[in-house]
Amino acid sequence: MIEKHVKLDFNRSEEAYFSHLISSLQRGMYSDMKDEWVSEFNLEKRNSLGHIQTVVDWVVEENKYGCSIVWNRYDSDPSQNFGERYYEDSVPFIDFQLVKGSLKEINHRGI
């Protein structure tokens, strides 16, 4: 989906796509959230099974989103074409997760 997004929405320019993501974090729609994301990132905190809690939280968030997009639609009409509509609905969430994950990684590495 990222390849399609870069191809269709950024004229095949990965640089333009990365600039879009960085801009959305610095001045755009995600700029107000970055402090919260960084504060939530903790590789030391483990759950009762020994898994890194930040990773578990992220997977749960992904699953909730995926289920809300795919399964609700499937349940309403299993024969529908999920192609373009699924892409259009998912791209903003993919961008969101890339920005969020990148910020957490940058903060963790002290870049």
C-alpha positions as CSV (number, residue, x, y, z in Angstrom):
1,M,0.0,0.0,0.0
2,I,2.9,2.4,0.7
3,E,4.2,1.8,-2.8
4,K,0.8,2.6,-4.3
5,H,0.5,5.7,-2.1
6,V,3.9,7.0,-3.2
7,K,3.1,6.2,-6.8
8,L,-0.3,7.7,-6.9
9,D,-0.2,10.6,-4.4
10,F,3.5,11.6,-4.6
11,N,4.3,11.1,-8.3
12,R,6.6,8.1,-7.5
13,S,8.8,10.3,-5.3
14,E,9.8,8.7,-2.1
15,E,11.5,12.0,-1.1
16,A,8.2,13.9,-1.5
17,Y,6.5,11.3,0.6
18,F,9.1,11.5,3.4
19,S,8.9,15.3,3.3
20,H,5.1,15.0,3.7
21,L,5.5,12.7,6.7
22,I,8.1,14.9,8.3
23,S,6.0,18.0,7.6
24,S,2.9,16.5,9.1
25,L,4.9,15.7,12.3
26,Q,6.6,19.1,12.6
27,R,3.8,21.4,11.6
28,G,0.9,19.4,10.5
29,M,-1.8,17.2,11.7
30,Y,0.4,15.1,14.0
31,S,2.5,17.9,15.6
32,D,0.3,18.2,18.7
33,M,0.6,14.4,19.4
34,K,4.4,13.9,19.3
35,D,5.1,14.6,23.0
36,E,2.4,12.1,24.0
37,W,3.9,9.5,21.6
38,V,7.4,9.9,22.9
39,S,6.2,9.7,26.6
40,E,4.4,6.4,25.8
41,F,7.5,4.8,24.3
42,N,9.2,2.6,26.8
43,L,11.2,-0.5,25.8
44,E,11.8,-1.4,29.4
45,K,8.2,-1.9,30.5
46,R,7.0,-5.5,30.1
47,N,3.6,-7.1,30.4
48,S,2.9,-10.3,32.5
49,L,4.1,-12.5,29.6
50,G,7.4,-10.6,29.3
51,H,6.5,-8.8,26.1
52,I,7.4,-5.1,25.6
53,Q,4.2,-3.3,26.5
54,T,4.7,-0.5,23.9
55,V,4.8,-3.1,21.1
56,V,1.8,-4.9,22.5
57,D,-0.1,-1.6,22.6
58,W,0.8,-0.8,19.1
59,V,-0.4,-4.2,17.8
60,V,-3.7,-3.8,19.6
61,E,-4.2,-0.4,18.1
62,E,-3.4,-1.8,14.6
63,N,-5.8,-4.6,15.1
64,K,-8.6,-2.4,16.3
65,Y,-8.2,-0.2,13.2
66,G,-8.0,-3.1,10.8
67,C,-11.0,-4.8,12.2
68,S,-13.1,-1.6,12.1
69,I,-12.3,-1.1,8.4
70,V,-12.3,-4.7,7.1
71,W,-14.6,-6.8,9.2
72,N,-17.4,-4.3,9.6
73,R,-17.6,-3.9,5.8
74,Y,-17.2,-7.6,5.2
75,D,-20.1,-8.4,7.6
76,S,-22.3,-5.9,5.8
77,D,-21.5,-7.3,2.3
78,P,-19.1,-10.2,1.9
79,S,-19.2,-9.9,-1.9
80,Q,-18.0,-6.3,-2.1
81,N,-14.7,-5.2,-3.7
82,F,-12.4,-4.0,-0.9
83,G,-9.7,-2.7,-3.3
84,E,-9.9,1.0,-3.7
85,R,-12.1,1.9,-0.8
86,Y,-9.9,-0.1,1.6
87,Y,-6.8,1.7,0.2
88,E,-8.4,5.1,0.6
89,D,-9.4,4.4,4.2
90,S,-6.2,2.8,5.2
91,V,-3.6,5.2,3.8
92,P,-4.1,7.9,6.5
93,F,-3.7,5.3,9.2
94,I,-0.6,3.9,7.5
95,D,0.9,7.4,7.4
96,F,-0.1,7.9,11.0
97,Q,1.7,4.7,12.1
98,L,4.8,5.5,10.1
99,V,5.1,8.9,11.6
100,K,4.4,7.6,15.1
101,G,6.8,4.7,14.8
102,S,9.6,6.8,13.2
103,L,9.3,9.4,16.0
104,K,9.5,6.7,18.6
105,E,12.6,5.2,16.9
106,I,14.3,8.6,16.6
107,N,13.7,9.4,20.2
108,H,14.9,6.0,21.3
109,R,18.1,6.3,19.4
110,G,18.6,9.9,20.5
111,I,18.8,11.2,16.9
